[in-house]
Amino acid sequence: MTGSVRLPLLFLDVDGPLIPFGAEPRQYPTHELGSALRGDGANPLLTRINPQHGAKLAALPCEVVWATTWMGEANECIAPLLGLQRLAVVVWPEPSDIDDQDERDGLHWKTRALVDWAAGRPFVWVDDEVTETDRAWIASHHAGRALVHRVDARIGLTDDDYVLLAEWLG
């Protein structure tokens, strides 16, 4: 066989999966920021990111892609906390290019862009805002395998989530 095997994609949102929110602040453990990320301009939510996510993500047999409104800032602020190299970043459509009917029908504004970005490759989408509407749309518009995995934003990614992702990707 010639050519290289392309790994499945893992589209990763930041707010919710990596930065838990929505519960009482005292319920969140905090983690030390690297010296380069400390200071007056540092986002205080970054301390909620568990640096162990980096090793867990790197162990998955996939290509991790930022699928977040943090866009390129995810590589500047979050990848170093996780010990990850720079990752590809999904560039979102302009708000004026998003179909208002999709929103009325309950389709997440990211869904079409992720299916386009995947271009038929198998993918996992990890986000805290996905619904059955997104799953159904992807199933009928994406030629490859896809797993749309919702994470509880109050707790973020858990060991159980990583087990499920590893099983699906394996």
N, CA and C atoms as an extended XYZ file, in Angstrom:
510
Properties=species:S:1:pos:R:3:atomname:S:1:resname:S:1:resid:I:1 pbc="F F F"
N         0.858       -1.175        0.000 N   MET     1
C         0.000        0.000        0.000 CA  MET     1
C         0.900        1.232        0.000 C   MET     1
N         0.560        2.210       -0.807 N   THR     2
C         1.337        3.444       -0.862 CA  THR     2
C         0.539        4.582       -0.278 C   THR     2
N         1.242        5.665       -0.001 N   GLY     3
C         0.566        6.825        0.582 CA  GLY     3
C         0.526        6.708        2.087 C   GLY     3
N         0.119        7.771        2.729 N   SER     4
C         0.048        7.765        4.191 CA  SER     4
C        -1.393        7.652        4.643 C   SER     4
N        -1.559        7.017        5.770 N   VAL     5
C        -2.883        6.898        6.362 CA  VAL     5
C        -3.158        8.189        7.127 C   VAL     5
N        -4.281        8.789        6.855 N   ARG     6
C        -4.649       10.017        7.565 CA  ARG     6
C        -5.462        9.643        8.782 C   ARG     6
N        -5.017       10.150        9.906 N   LEU     7
C        -5.708        9.885       11.163 CA  LEU     7
C        -7.053       10.589       11.183 C   LEU     7
N        -7.991       10.080       11.986 N   PRO     8
C        -9.237       10.820       12.193 CA  PRO     8
C        -8.934       12.166       12.847 C   PRO     8
N        -9.826       13.087       12.680 N   LEU     9
C        -9.726       14.407       13.292 CA  LEU     9
C       -10.441       14.402       14.638 C   LEU     9
N        -9.954       15.215       15.560 N   LEU    10
C       -10.671       15.469       16.800 CA  LEU    10
C       -10.822       16.984       16.900 C   LEU    10
N       -12.026       17.461       16.629 N   PHE    11
C       -12.332       18.881       16.735 CA  PHE    11
C       -12.607       19.185       18.203 C   PHE    11
N       -11.790       20.059       18.800 N   LEU    12
C       -11.850       20.297       20.234 CA  LEU    12
C       -12.228       21.732       20.552 C   LEU    12
N       -13.322       21.883       21.265 N   ASP    13
C       -13.726       23.181       21.803 CA  ASP    13
C       -12.950       23.406       23.094 C   ASP    13
N       -12.820       24.658       23.509 N   VAL    14
C       -12.074       24.991       24.727 CA  VAL    14
C       -13.011       25.261       25.897 C   VAL    14
N       -13.912       26.222       25.739 N   ASP    15
C       -14.803       26.605       26.848 CA  ASP    15
C       -15.830       25.502       27.076 C   ASP    15
N       -15.732       24.875       28.214 N   GLY    16
C       -16.594       23.735       28.545 CA  GLY    16
C       -15.752       22.475       28.620 C   GLY    16
N       -15.223       21.975       27.510 N   PRO    17
C       -14.413       20.764       27.587 CA  PRO    17
C       -13.094       20.931       28.339 C   PRO    17
N       -12.349       22.002       28.082 N   LEU    18
C       -11.064       22.214       28.765 CA  LEU    18
C       -11.160       23.215       29.906 C   LEU    18
N       -12.008       24.222       29.755 N   ILE    19
C       -12.221       25.214       30.819 CA  ILE    19
C       -13.647       25.037       31.334 C   ILE    19
N       -13.817       24.296       32.430 N   PRO    20
C       -15.168       24.122       32.958 CA  PRO    20
C       -15.746       25.448       33.450 C   PRO    20
N       -17.058       25.571       33.314 N   PHE    21
C       -17.736       26.778       33.789 CA  PHE    21
C       -19.198       26.460       34.076 C   PHE    21
N       -19.837       27.349       34.814 N   GLY    22
C       -21.268       27.214       35.054 CA  GLY    22
C       -21.631       26.711       36.438 C   GLY    22
N       -20.675       26.211       37.191 N   ALA    23
C       -20.933       25.790       38.575 CA  ALA    23
C       -20.328       26.851       39.491 C   ALA    23
N       -20.440       26.646       40.760 N   GLU    24
C       -19.868       27.592       41.711 CA  GLU    24
C       -18.353       27.646       41.531 C   GLU    24
N       -17.750       28.838       41.489 N   PRO    25
C       -16.295       28.933       41.286 CA  PRO    25
C       -15.473       28.135       42.291 C   PRO    25
N       -15.924       28.032       43.515 N   ARG    26
C       -15.135       27.307       44.504 CA  ARG    26
C       -15.066       25.807       44.204 C   ARG    26
N       -15.893       25.321       43.305 N   GLN    27
C       -15.892       23.905       42.965 CA  GLN    27
C       -14.815       23.545       41.950 C   GLN    27
N       -14.152       24.526       41.370 N   TYR    28
C       -13.161       24.242       40.348 CA  TYR    28
C       -11.771       24.165       40.932 C   TYR    28
N       -11.081       23.049       40.677 N   PRO    29
C        -9.674       23.037       41.058 CA  PRO    29
C        -8.920       24.000       40.152 C   PRO    29
N        -7.833       24.530       40.654 N   THR    30
C        -7.015       25.404       39.817 CA  THR    30
C        -5.636       24.779       39.664 C   THR    30
N        -4.983       25.154       38.574 N   HIS    31
C        -3.688       24.601       38.221 CA  HIS    31
C        -2.729       25.752       37.968 C   HIS    31
N        -1.465       25.501       38.208 N   GLU    32
C        -0.432       26.517       38.034 CA  GLU    32
C        -0.238       26.832       36.557 C   GLU    32
N        -0.169       28.121       36.235 N   LEU    33
C         0.143       28.546       34.875 CA  LEU    33
C         1.655       28.580       34.701 C   LEU    33
N         2.110       28.310       33.506 N   GLY    34
C         3.532       28.452       33.217 CA  GLY    34
C         3.940       29.908       33.357 C   GLY    34
N         5.216       30.145       33.584 N   SER    35
C         5.693       31.511       33.817 CA  SER    35
C         5.390       32.434       32.653 C   SER    35
N         5.379       31.920       31.434 N   ALA    36
C         5.113       32.756       30.266 CA  ALA    36
C         3.656       33.213       30.210 C   ALA    36
N         2.782       32.512       30.918 N   LEU    37
C         1.359       32.844       30.850 CA  LEU    37
C         0.858       33.567       32.095 C   LEU    37
N         1.732       33.766       33.074 N   ARG    38
C         1.333       34.498       34.264 CA  ARG    38
C         1.435       35.987       33.997 C   ARG    38
N         0.731       36.759       34.776 N   GLY    39
C         0.866       38.203       34.672 CA  GLY    39
C        -0.479       38.881       34.620 C   GLY    39
N        -0.426       40.192       34.493 N   ASP    40
C        -1.650       40.990       34.531 CA  ASP    40
C        -2.591       40.676       33.376 C   ASP    40
N        -2.050       40.315       32.222 N   GLY    41
C        -2.890       40.087       31.056 CA  GLY    41
C        -3.404       38.669       30.918 C   GLY    41
N        -3.031       37.775       31.827 N   ALA    42
C        -3.436       36.372       31.723 CA  ALA    42
C        -4.929       36.219       32.003 C   ALA    42
N        -5.562       35.413       31.213 N   ASN    43
C        -6.967       35.107       31.406 CA  ASN    43
C        -7.095       34.265       32.683 C   ASN    43
N        -7.863       34.726       33.674 N   PRO    44
C        -7.957       33.980       34.942 CA  PRO    44
C        -8.584       32.595       34.779 C   PRO    44
N        -9.330       32.370       33.713 N   LEU    45
C        -9.944       31.057       33.504 CA  LEU    45
C        -8.927       29.995       33.107 C   LEU    45
N        -7.751       30.410       32.647 N   LEU    46
C        -6.737       29.441       32.237 CA  LEU    46
C        -6.304       28.548       33.392 C   LEU    46
N        -6.419       29.023       34.630 N   THR    47
C        -6.022       28.195       35.775 CA  THR    47
C        -6.948       26.992       35.961 C   THR    47
N        -8.095       26.998       35.312 N   ARG    48
C        -9.013       25.855       35.400 CA  ARG    48
C        -8.611       24.709       34.472 C   ARG    48
N        -7.687       24.964       33.563 N   ILE    49
C        -7.280       23.928       32.612 CA  ILE    49
C        -6.332       22.953       33.293 C   ILE    49
N        -6.733       21.709       33.326 N   ASN    50
C        -5.910       20.658       33.897 CA  ASN    50
C        -4.811       20.309       32.884 C   ASN    50
N        -3.536       20.512       33.238 N   PRO    51
C        -2.468       20.233       32.283 CA  PRO    51
C        -2.388       18.770       31.858 C   PRO    51
N        -3.013       17.857       32.616 N   GLN    52
C        -3.016       16.437       32.248 CA  GLN    52
C        -3.799       16.174       30.960 C   GLN    52
N        -4.647       17.122       30.559 N   HIS    53
C        -5.367       16.951       29.293 CA  HIS    53
C        -4.397       16.799       28.123 C   HIS    53
N        -3.253       17.467       28.198 N   GLY    54
C        -2.300       17.411       27.088 CA  GLY    54
C        -1.843       16.000       26.784 C   GLY    54
N        -1.391       15.276       27.796 N   ALA    55
C        -0.925       13.905       27.598 CA  ALA    55
C        -2.066       12.998       27.140 C   ALA    55
N        -3.247       13.227       27.684 N   LYS    56
C        -4.391       12.395       27.297 CA  LYS    56
C        -4.785       12.642       25.845 C   LYS    56
N        -4.748       13.899       25.430 N   LEU    57
C        -5.057       14.213       24.029 CA  LEU    57
C        -3.983       13.655       23.102 C   LEU    57
N        -2.715       13.812       23.489 N   ALA    58
C        -1.613       13.336       22.657 CA  ALA    58
C        -1.634       11.811       22.502 C   ALA    58
N        -2.185       11.099       23.480 N   ALA    59
C        -2.234        9.637       23.426 CA  ALA    59
C        -3.325        9.113       22.494 C   ALA    59
N        -4.260        9.970       22.118 N   LEU    60
C        -5.353        9.532       21.241 CA  LEU    60
C        -4.851        9.401       19.804 C   LEU    60
N        -5.293        8.367       19.090 N   PRO    61
C        -4.860        8.171       17.705 CA  PRO    61
C        -5.657        9.055       16.734 C   PRO    61
N        -5.332       10.349       16.763 N   CYS    62
C        -6.070       11.302       15.950 CA  CYS    62
C        -5.245       12.561       15.750 C   CYS    62
N        -5.729       13.416       14.894 N   GLU    63
C        -5.154       14.745       14.707 CA  GLU    63
C        -6.070       15.734       15.421 C   GLU    63
N        -5.590       16.344       16.495 N   VAL    64
C        -6.401       17.289       17.258 CA  VAL    64
C        -6.390       18.636       16.543 C   VAL    64
N        -7.575       19.226       16.424 N   VAL    65
C        -7.764       20.509       15.749 CA  VAL    65
C        -8.578       21.410       16.673 C   VAL    65
N        -8.113       22.638       16.880 N   TRP    66
C        -8.898       23.578       17.684 CA  TRP    66
C       -10.175       23.936       16.943 C   TRP    66
N       -11.311       23.749       17.600 N   ALA    67
C       -12.624       24.109       17.051 CA  ALA    67
C       -13.302       25.007       18.082 C   ALA    67
N       -12.755       26.196       18.236 N   THR    68
C       -13.123       27.080       19.326 CA  THR    68
C       -13.107       28.526       18.874 C   THR    68
N       -13.862       29.351       19.553 N   THR    69
C       -13.817       30.785       19.256 CA  THR    69
C       -12.503       31.408       19.738 C   THR    69
N       -11.698       30.669       20.477 N   TRP    70
C       -10.361       31.142       20.839 CA  TRP    70
C        -9.487       31.231       19.587 C   TRP    70
N        -9.831       30.460       18.590 N   MET    71
C        -9.099       30.374       17.325 CA  MET    71
C        -7.588       30.291       17.575 C   MET    71
N        -6.779       31.156       16.965 N   GLY    72
C        -5.329       31.093       17.084 CA  GLY    72
C        -4.810       31.297       18.490 C   GLY    72
N        -5.582       31.984       19.331 N   GLU    73
C        -5.158       32.178       20.723 CA  GLU    73
C        -5.035       30.848       21.468 C   GLU    73
N        -5.749       29.833       21.007 N   ALA    74
C        -5.636       28.524       21.645 CA  ALA    74
C        -4.207       28.004       21.533 C   ALA    74
N        -3.556       28.259       20.409 N   ASN    75
C        -2.158       27.842       20.256 CA  ASN    75
C        -1.214       28.674       21.111 C   ASN    75
N        -1.542       29.929       21.314 N   GLU    76
C        -0.682       30.818       22.090 CA  GLU    76
C        -0.840       30.610       23.595 C   GLU    76
N        -2.081       30.394       24.050 N   CYS    77
C        -2.362       30.347       25.492 CA  CYS    77
C        -2.577       28.942       26.039 C   CYS    77
N        -3.232       28.092       25.285 N   ILE    78
C        -3.670       26.809       25.832 CA  ILE    78
C        -2.717       25.670       25.479 C   ILE    78
N        -2.264       25.609       24.230 N   ALA    79
C        -1.333       24.539       23.844 CA  ALA    79
C        -0.115       24.486       24.767 C   ALA    79
N         0.517       25.631       25.111 N   PRO    80
C         1.674       25.553       26.023 CA  PRO    80
C         1.318       25.002       27.412 C   PRO    80
N         0.126       25.320       27.905 N   LEU    81
C        -0.295       24.781       29.206 CA  LEU    81
C        -0.419       23.265       29.170 C   LEU    81
N        -0.775       22.751       27.997 N   LEU    82
C        -1.005       21.320       27.846 CA  LEU    82
C         0.229       20.573       27.347 C   LEU    82
N         1.279       21.313       27.011 N   GLY    83
C         2.471       20.673       26.468 CA  GLY    83
C         2.272       20.183       25.046 C   GLY    83
N         1.358       20.818       24.317 N   LEU    84
C         1.074       20.427       22.936 CA  LEU    84
C         1.782       21.355       21.963 C   LEU    84
N         2.106       20.801       20.816 N   GLN    85
C         2.606       21.613       19.714 CA  GLN    85
C         1.445       22.451       19.183 C   GLN    85
N         1.750       23.377       18.298 N   ARG    86
C         0.691       24.152       17.647 CA  ARG    86
C        -0.219       23.189       16.888 C   ARG    86
N        -1.510       23.418       17.002 N   LEU    87
C        -2.503       22.585       16.329 CA  LEU    87
C        -3.150       23.382       15.206 C   LEU    87
N        -3.713       22.662       14.260 N   ALA    88
C        -4.516       23.315       13.231 CA  ALA    88
C        -5.709       23.982       13.912 C   ALA    88
N        -6.236       25.034       13.294 N   VAL    89
C        -7.339       25.812       13.855 CA  VAL    89
C        -8.428       25.953       12.799 C   VAL    89
N        -9.649       25.620       13.162 N   VAL    90
C       -10.771       25.848       12.250 CA  VAL    90
C       -11.040       27.341       12.198 C   VAL    90
N       -11.109       27.867       10.999 N   VAL    91
C       -11.466       29.274       10.800 CA  VAL    91
C       -12.964       29.301       10.536 C   VAL    91
N       -13.665       30.026       11.369 N   TRP    92
C       -15.128       30.044       11.298 CA  TRP    92
C       -15.618       31.003       10.226 C   TRP    92
N       -16.806       30.727        9.689 N   PRO    93
C       -17.395       31.663        8.728 CA  PRO    93
C       -17.772       32.971        9.422 C   PRO    93
N       -17.831       34.009        8.650 N   GLU    94
C       -18.303       35.292        9.175 CA  GLU    94
C       -19.745       35.126        9.621 C   GLU    94
N       -20.165       35.839       10.665 N   PRO    95
C       -21.552       35.717       11.124 CA  PRO    95
C       -22.568       35.953        9.997 C   PRO    95
N       -22.246       36.846        9.079 N   SER    96
C       -23.179       37.124        7.971 CA  SER    96
C       -23.295       35.943        7.012 C   SER    96
N       -22.324       35.006        7.067 N   ASP    97
C       -22.352       33.841        6.184 CA  ASP    97
C       -23.026       32.630        6.814 C   ASP    97
N       -23.441       32.741        8.066 N   ILE    98
C       -24.087       31.629        8.757 CA  ILE    98
C       -25.577       31.683        8.451 C   ILE    98
N       -26.112       30.539        8.060 N   ASP    99
C       -27.522       30.440        7.671 CA  ASP    99
C       -28.422       30.604        8.904 C   ASP    99
N       -29.217       31.670        8.919 N   ASP   100
C       -30.126       31.920       10.045 CA  ASP   100
C       -31.131       30.781       10.218 C   ASP   100
N       -31.486       30.122        9.123 N   GLN   101
C       -32.440       29.020        9.209 CA  GLN   101
C       -31.853       27.874       10.031 C   GLN   101
N       -30.559       27.634        9.894 N   ASP   102
C       -29.914       26.595       10.701 CA  ASP   102
C       -30.138       26.848       12.182 C   ASP   102
N       -29.919       28.095       12.593 N   GLU   103
C       -30.078       28.438       14.003 CA  GLU   103
C       -31.532       28.241       14.441 C   GLU   103
N       -32.468       28.646       13.610 N   ARG   104
C       -33.884       28.450       13.955 CA  ARG   104
C       -34.226       26.968       14.046 C   ARG   104
N       -33.548       26.157       13.235 N   ASP   105
C       -33.789       24.712       13.253 CA  ASP   105
C       -33.002       23.998       14.354 C   ASP   105
N       -32.185       24.734       15.109 N   GLY   106
C       -31.431       24.161       16.213 CA  GLY   106
C       -30.055       23.635       15.844 C   GLY   106
N       -29.599       23.877       14.605 N   LEU   107
C       -28.272       23.435       14.200 CA  LEU   107
C       -27.228       24.398       14.749 C   LEU   107
N       -26.186       23.858       15.368 N   HIS   108
C       -25.116       24.696       15.911 CA  HIS   108
C       -24.409       25.414       14.766 C   HIS   108
N       -23.976       26.633       15.008 N   TRP   109
C       -23.336       27.419       13.954 CA  TRP   109
C       -21.994       26.840       13.513 C   TRP   109
N       -21.392       25.945       14.307 N   LYS   110
C       -20.121       25.323       13.935 CA  LYS   110
C       -20.300       24.116       13.013 C   LYS   110
N       -21.457       23.506       13.020 N   THR   111
C       -21.656       22.191       12.413 CA  THR   111
C       -21.262       22.136       10.940 C   THR   111
N       -21.806       23.008       10.126 N   ARG   112
C       -21.492       22.990        8.687 CA  ARG   112
C       -20.004       23.198        8.439 C   ARG   112
N       -19.397       24.119        9.182 N   ALA   113
C       -17.975       24.415        8.985 CA  ALA   113
C       -17.104       23.199        9.319 C   ALA   113
N       -17.465       22.451       10.343 N   LEU   114
C       -16.673       21.283       10.709 CA  LEU   114
C       -16.802       20.173        9.675 C   LEU   114
N       -17.997       19.968        9.177 N   VAL   115
C       -18.181       18.953        8.129 CA  VAL   115
C       -17.396       19.356        6.876 C   VAL   115
N       -17.432       20.625        6.521 N   ASP   116
C       -16.646       21.098        5.368 CA  ASP   116
C       -15.155       20.892        5.615 C   ASP   116
N       -14.677       21.253        6.817 N   TRP   117
C       -13.269       21.133        7.151 CA  TRP   117
C       -12.813       19.682        7.087 C   TRP   117
N       -13.653       18.768        7.583 N   ALA   118
C       -13.307       17.347        7.599 CA  ALA   118
C       -13.209       16.772        6.188 C   ALA   118
N       -13.985       17.285        5.269 N   ALA   119
C       -13.929       16.853        3.862 CA  ALA   119
C       -13.958       15.329        3.713 C   ALA   119
N       -14.856       14.701        4.462 N   GLY   120
C       -15.027       13.259        4.353 CA  GLY   120
C       -14.197       12.433        5.321 C   GLY   120
N       -13.203       13.045        5.989 N   ARG   121
C       -12.398       12.302        6.967 CA  ARG   121
C       -13.229       11.961        8.191 C   ARG   121
N       -12.969       10.834        8.820 N   PRO   122
C       -13.644       10.537       10.084 CA  PRO   122
C       -13.275       11.593       11.118 C   PRO   122
N       -14.239       11.931       11.975 N   PHE   123
C       -13.940       12.914       13.009 CA  PHE   123
C       -14.770       12.717       14.259 C   PHE   123
N       -14.196       13.259       15.344 N   VAL   124
C       -14.881       13.394       16.624 CA  VAL   124
C       -15.003       14.890       16.874 C   VAL   124
N       -16.159       15.314       17.328 N   TRP   125
C       -16.349       16.711       17.710 CA  TRP   125
C       -16.667       16.735       19.193 C   TRP   125
N       -15.802       17.364       19.976 N   VAL   126
C       -15.960       17.453       21.432 CA  VAL   126
C       -16.344       18.888       21.769 C   VAL   126
N       -17.551       19.066       22.296 N   ASP   127
C       -18.087       20.405       22.563 CA  ASP   127
C       -19.132       20.273       23.663 C   ASP   127
N       -19.465       21.386       24.288 N   ASP   128
C       -20.483       21.372       25.337 CA  ASP   128
C       -21.842       21.853       24.828 C   ASP   128
N       -21.931       22.202       23.554 N   GLU   129
C       -23.179       22.780       23.045 CA  GLU   129
C       -23.852       21.955       21.954 C   GLU   129
N       -23.352       20.787       21.643 N   VAL   130
C       -23.917       20.000       20.551 CA  VAL   130
C       -25.213       19.317       20.977 C   VAL   130
N       -26.053       19.042       19.988 N   THR   131
C       -27.354       18.428       20.261 CA  THR   131
C       -27.622       17.302       19.259 C   THR   131
N       -28.753       16.662       19.427 N   GLU   132
C       -29.183       15.625       18.483 CA  GLU   132
C       -29.380       16.211       17.079 C   GLU   132
N       -29.746       17.473       16.990 N   THR   133
C       -29.895       18.111       15.684 CA  THR   133
C       -28.574       18.094       14.928 C   THR   133
N       -27.488       18.399       15.624 N   ASP   134
C       -26.160       18.370       15.002 CA  ASP   134
C       -25.789       16.946       14.590 C   ASP   134
N       -26.058       15.987       15.463 N   ARG   135
C       -25.743       14.590       15.143 CA  ARG   135
C       -26.489       14.131       13.894 C   ARG   135
N       -27.760       14.449       13.823 N   ALA   136
C       -28.569       14.032       12.672 CA  ALA   136
C       -28.095       14.712       11.386 C   ALA   136
N       -27.787       15.988       11.459 N   TRP   137
C       -27.335       16.719       10.270 CA  TRP   137
C       -26.008       16.148        9.774 C   TRP   137
N       -25.098       15.890       10.691 N   ILE   138
C       -23.800       15.339       10.314 CA  ILE   138
C       -23.976       13.950        9.706 C   ILE   138
N       -24.828       13.134       10.291 N   ALA   139
C       -25.058       11.785        9.767 CA  ALA   139
C       -25.569       11.816        8.328 C   ALA   139
N       -26.342       12.836        7.996 N   SER   140
C       -26.891       12.889        6.638 CA  SER   140
C       -26.061       13.727        5.665 C   SER   140
N       -25.034       14.436        6.139 N   HIS   141
C       -24.247       15.308        5.257 CA  HIS   141
C       -22.753       15.014        5.242 C   HIS   141
N       -22.311       14.055        6.034 N   HIS   142
C       -20.876       13.746        6.115 CA  HIS   142
C       -20.658       12.308        5.657 C   HIS   142
N       -19.763       12.125        4.704 N   ALA   143
C       -19.530       10.798        4.130 CA  ALA   143
C       -18.757        9.865        5.057 C   ALA   143
N       -17.947       10.418        5.955 N   GLY   144
C       -17.139        9.586        6.840 CA  GLY   144
C       -17.838        9.305        8.156 C   GLY   144
N       -17.163        8.527        8.982 N   ARG   145
C       -17.663        8.265       10.336 CA  ARG   145
C       -17.540        9.541       11.147 C   ARG   145
N       -18.439        9.710       12.090 N   ALA   146
C       -18.373       10.887       12.968 CA  ALA   146
C       -18.969       10.556       14.329 C   ALA   146
N       -18.328       11.090       15.346 N   LEU   147
C       -18.840       11.010       16.710 CA  LEU   147
C       -18.974       12.437       17.209 C   LEU   147
N       -20.177       12.800       17.584 N   VAL   148
C       -20.438       14.124       18.156 CA  VAL   148
C       -20.610       13.900       19.647 C   VAL   148
N       -19.613       14.364       20.420 N   HIS   149
C       -19.571       14.064       21.853 CA  HIS   149
C       -19.778       15.320       22.679 C   HIS   149
N       -20.857       15.301       23.446 N   ARG   150
C       -21.173       16.442       24.311 CA  ARG   150
C       -20.515       16.256       25.677 C   ARG   150
N       -19.849       17.317       26.135 N   VAL   151
C       -19.189       17.336       27.435 CA  VAL   151
C       -19.986       18.250       28.357 C   VAL   151
N       -20.118       17.851       29.599 N   ASP   152
C       -20.785       18.691       30.597 CA  ASP   152
C       -19.860       19.867       30.914 C   ASP   152
N       -20.287       21.081       30.563 N   ALA   153
C       -19.455       22.280       30.745 CA  ALA   153
C       -19.106       22.527       32.203 C   ALA   153
N       -19.904       22.032       33.120 N   ARG   154
C       -19.638       22.267       34.541 CA  ARG   154
C       -18.436       21.481       35.048 C   ARG   154
N       -18.104       20.360       34.364 N   ILE   155
C       -16.983       19.540       34.832 CA  ILE   155
C       -15.891       19.363       33.784 C   ILE   155
N       -16.176       19.610       32.521 N   GLY   156
C       -15.176       19.451       31.475 CA  GLY   156
C       -14.904       17.991       31.160 C   GLY   156
N       -13.879       17.778       30.344 N   LEU   157
C       -13.497       16.423       29.953 CA  LEU   157
C       -13.092       15.595       31.167 C   LEU   157
N       -13.565       14.358       31.200 N   THR   158
C       -13.275       13.446       32.304 CA  THR   158
C       -12.543       12.214       31.771 C   THR   158
N       -12.061       11.384       32.684 N   ASP   159
C       -11.426       10.130       32.278 CA  ASP   159
C       -12.396        9.271       31.471 C   ASP   159
N       -13.669        9.262       31.848 N   ASP   160
C       -14.668        8.491       31.098 CA  ASP   160
C       -14.786        9.002       29.662 C   ASP   160
N       -14.719       10.311       29.486 N   ASP   161
C       -14.760       10.870       28.126 CA  ASP   161
C       -13.572       10.363       27.313 C   ASP   161
N       -12.387       10.374       27.914 N   TYR   162
C       -11.198        9.920       27.192 CA  TYR   162
C       -11.291        8.440       26.835 C   TYR   162
N       -11.866        7.623       27.706 N   VAL   163
C       -12.059        6.206       27.396 CA  VAL   163
C       -12.973        6.065       26.191 C   VAL   163
N       -14.083        6.781       26.198 N   LEU   164
C       -15.021        6.719       25.077 CA  LEU   164
C       -14.345        7.177       23.778 C   LEU   164
N       -13.594        8.273       23.833 N   LEU   165
C       -12.924        8.776       22.635 CA  LEU   165
C       -11.894        7.779       22.123 C   LEU   165
N       -11.106        7.199       23.014 N   ALA   166
C       -10.096        6.233       22.611 CA  ALA   166
C       -10.739        5.000       21.967 C   ALA   166
N       -11.839        4.528       22.539 N   GLU   167
C       -12.532        3.368       21.967 CA  GLU   167
C       -13.046        3.680       20.575 C   GLU   167
N       -13.655        4.853       20.393 N   TRP   168
C       -14.199        5.211       19.090 CA  TRP   168
C       -13.073        5.384       18.074 C   TRP   168
N       -12.006        6.052       18.472 N   LEU   169
C       -10.893        6.301       17.556 CA  LEU   169
C       -10.100        5.037       17.251 C   LEU   169
N       -10.084        4.104       18.206 N   GLY   170
C        -9.305        2.860       18.016 CA  GLY   170
C       -10.026        1.909       17.129 C   GLY   170
